[in-house]
């Protein structure tokens, strides 16, 4: 007899497996093949995946996903100076 005998270990959470598989298919169906990691990461995060799963799907590290997703976020860091800041000159 084989060690596994076709029995699925109880720690496998099938809903998570199915969810990640569907997210992978959605990513490819969305035609984001030429997009950067940040764009793909934001798309997958919108589907409800965490950084660990996003990194696994994109074949990169969690840190890379974090940095790239931060870089593609909308808005500006510097921003426009307020009137109070202008008057202090």
VMD Tcl script that draws the C-alpha trace (Angstrom):
set ca {
  {0.00 0.00 0.00}
  {1.08 3.53 -0.72}
  {1.69 5.88 2.16}
  {-1.03 8.24 0.98}
  {-3.62 5.78 -0.43}
  {-5.40 8.67 -2.14}
  {-6.60 10.06 1.17}
  {-6.61 13.83 1.37}
  {-5.04 15.17 4.55}
  {-7.60 16.90 6.78}
  {-5.58 20.14 6.92}
  {-6.30 20.89 3.24}
  {-8.86 23.69 3.05}
  {-10.49 23.12 -0.32}
  {-12.34 26.42 -0.42}
  {-8.98 28.23 -0.21}
  {-7.53 26.06 -2.96}
  {-10.51 26.70 -5.21}
  {-10.45 30.44 -4.44}
  {-6.76 30.77 -5.31}
  {-7.27 28.75 -8.48}
  {-10.13 30.97 -9.60}
  {-8.08 34.08 -8.82}
  {-5.26 32.72 -10.98}
  {-7.69 32.11 -13.85}
  {-9.22 35.58 -13.44}
  {-5.77 37.16 -13.59}
  {-5.04 35.51 -16.92}
  {-8.52 36.19 -18.26}
  {-8.19 39.90 -17.38}
  {-5.34 40.19 -19.91}
  {-2.88 41.57 -17.38}
  {0.03 39.56 -18.76}
  {2.06 42.67 -19.59}
  {1.13 44.53 -16.39}
  {3.60 45.09 -13.58}
  {3.53 43.22 -10.27}
  {1.82 46.11 -8.51}
  {-1.10 46.17 -10.92}
  {-1.51 42.42 -10.80}
  {-1.19 42.48 -7.02}
  {-3.89 45.13 -6.64}
  {-6.17 43.11 -8.94}
  {-5.66 39.95 -6.88}
  {-6.05 41.86 -3.60}
  {-9.40 43.17 -4.88}
  {-10.42 39.54 -5.30}
  {-9.69 38.99 -1.60}
  {-6.27 37.36 -1.63}
  {-3.63 38.22 0.95}
  {-0.02 39.09 0.12}
  {1.22 35.56 0.74}
  {-1.17 34.10 -1.83}
  {-0.54 36.95 -4.28}
  {3.21 36.35 -4.04}
  {2.72 32.63 -4.67}
  {0.57 33.25 -7.75}
  {2.97 35.87 -9.15}
  {6.02 33.74 -8.28}
  {7.70 36.42 -6.19}
  {8.15 37.34 -2.54}
  {5.67 38.94 -0.17}
  {8.03 41.89 0.28}
  {8.15 42.54 -3.46}
  {4.37 42.43 -3.63}
  {4.11 44.87 -0.71}
  {6.56 47.35 -2.23}
  {5.13 47.15 -5.75}
  {1.53 47.49 -4.58}
  {2.50 50.54 -2.54}
  {4.13 52.09 -5.59}
  {1.04 51.72 -7.77}
  {-1.37 53.17 -5.25}
  {-3.22 56.27 -6.39}
  {-2.62 59.70 -4.96}
  {0.56 61.59 -4.34}
  {2.84 61.49 -1.35}
  {4.22 65.00 -1.71}
  {0.93 66.65 -2.39}
  {0.11 70.27 -2.83}
  {1.08 72.68 -0.07}
  {-1.80 74.08 1.92}
  {-2.30 77.80 2.35}
  {-1.00 77.62 5.94}
  {2.27 76.12 4.76}
  {2.65 78.77 2.05}
  {2.10 81.67 4.45}
  {4.89 80.52 6.80}
  {7.58 81.38 4.25}
}
mol new
graphics top color blue
foreach p $ca { graphics top sphere $p radius 0.5 }
foreach p [lrange $ca 0 end-1] q [lrange $ca 1 end] { graphics top cylinder $p $q radius 0.2 }
display resetview
